[in-house]
Amino acid sequence: MSRCLFLLLALPALQLTGCRPAGELHAWLQYHNIKWRLVKTVMTMSVGDGSVDLRRAMKEETYAGSVTSGRVTVEYPAGLSSIAEDLAKKFDTFYPVVKEQLGINWSFDLVLKLVQVDPEASGFRYSIKLSRDRRLVFPMPVIRERPVSYWAPIVAHEVTEASMIAPKARNGLVLDDIFSGSFCLPTGTRWFRDGVSDYAAHLFHGKPPARVYEELNRVGDMLTSWSNCKHQPDWYDAACGLVFEIKNRFGEDAIATMISELSHDSAPDGLGLARAFRRTTGLDLDEFLKSYQTPWAGWTVRDETVDGKNCVKIVAIYPATPAKRRGVAAGDIVASFAGKPVTSAAELAHSLARQRPWEMAPVEVCRGGKLIPMRLKLIPMPPDIRLFLRLSQVGS
């Protein structure tokens, strides 16, 4: 089947926005595309200024050997065998984690090639096509005999998204946008694919960021219009925050259920996604996004180490907020929140997100070696903190 025939079949059908048979045709063609290669499926990675072409660097690197662990092979230059062994084991043990947490079977074998790069490198770029042999090859930049820390989670993101776009089993497929240059047919699933993939990346890294809920609070109601067809804003955190929120609100299996529902309802223009969300949660997706409010105590915190122990220090208190009213002060250490010990800012953010605005939350802060218990009545986080500050100053 030629690419021209693919376009003749798919494009007129997909123009029938919201037509389920059109979406089913798209899903059928997408599922078989990896075998028939009707159209190119390219995944692009770029970090920083993208100045280092990692594809070229892989070609110029000299490899001394390789190690394999399960479905993961890591090729390495001389002197880097221990790094290769660690990476192979870490990625191979991550396959079942993605299945358990998200219901996604990683559908590709993985080949990582260690690449020694300049310590002064200010960015990397790489692109890869999904291949018939279900084998993905990624570079792994290494600086001073240490892998670049943020690159491995990006690889985890890409493998997760590839496994939704081209799963081995049809019941794991999520519609992808079709685009080339200025031409694009959106499907309305961009936030879901990237949010789920970013969730996997944070699982791999083991450090979910605190900012995901703040970004969801700021731009969450615009996520359903996000697609590859438009300028790509920095909404990855918001999309990831929505995945965290769905799991927090509706259970650990909610994302897996949505993927299963999506695979059976592939209506384009986001209608299939909206119906999958409703069947999973019982709620309307647009209303859920518009009404979402991040619970807020009114502080800014950061991770610190005190006497060899990880803790969370309050560095600023906003006026006219629950923390201010209850006498919380900059310099206090958050010892526990909602009955659980706190050891990181991300942990505190996720504990906060599991509460609801206007609920009372028990908090313990440590000040001068003394533990101070209190209860905070949480409020919705304002979408614009600067505007909130100006208005609170006017009110005072």
KASULTA-V893950 format. One record per backbone hydrogen bond with DSSP energy under -1.0 kcal/mol. NH is the residue of the N-H (numbers start at 1). CO is the residue of the C=O. Records with the same first field share a line. If there is no record, write none. Layout:
BEGIN
NH=CO, CO
END
This chain:
BEGIN
6=2
7=3
8=4
9=5
10=6
11=7
14=10
15=11
16=13
17=15
19=16
23=19
24=20
25=21
26=22
27=23
28=24
29=25
30=26
31=27
32=28
36=32
37=33
43=128
45=126
47=124
49=122
50=47
52=123
54=125
57=53
58=54
59=55
60=56
61=57
64=76
65=76
67=74
69=72
72=69
73=110
74=67
75=112
76=65
80=77
84=80
85=81
86=82
87=83
88=84
89=85
90=86
91=87
92=88
93=89
98=94
99=95
100=96
101=97
102=98
103=99
104=98
109=134
110=71
111=136
112=73
113=138
114=75
115=140
117=142
121=118
124=47
125=52
126=45
128=43
130=41
134=131
136=109
138=111
140=113
142=115
143=146
148=141
151=148
155=151
156=152
157=153
158=154
159=155
160=156
161=157
162=158
163=159
165=161
166=162
172=169
173=170
174=164
178=185
180=183
183=180
185=178
193=189
194=190
195=191
196=192
197=193
198=194
199=195
200=196
201=197
202=198
203=199
204=200
205=201
206=202
215=211
216=212
217=213
218=214
219=215
220=216
222=219
223=220
225=222
226=223
230=227
233=231
235=233
239=235
240=236
241=237
242=238
243=239
244=240
245=241
246=242
247=243
248=244
249=245
250=246
251=247
254=251
257=253
258=254
259=255
260=256
261=257
262=258
263=259
270=187
271=268
272=267
274=270
275=271
276=272
277=273
278=274
279=275
280=276
281=277
282=278
288=284
289=285
290=286
291=287
296=379
300=316
302=313
304=311
306=309
309=306
311=304
313=302
314=332
315=300
316=300
318=298
323=297
325=321
326=322
327=324
328=323
331=314
332=329
333=366
334=312
335=364
336=364
337=340
338=362
340=337
342=335
348=344
349=345
350=346
351=347
352=348
353=349
355=352
358=378
359=356
361=376
363=374
364=336
365=372
366=333
367=370
370=367
372=365
374=363
376=361
378=359
379=296
381=294
388=384
389=385
390=386
391=387
392=388
393=389
394=390
395=391
396=392
END
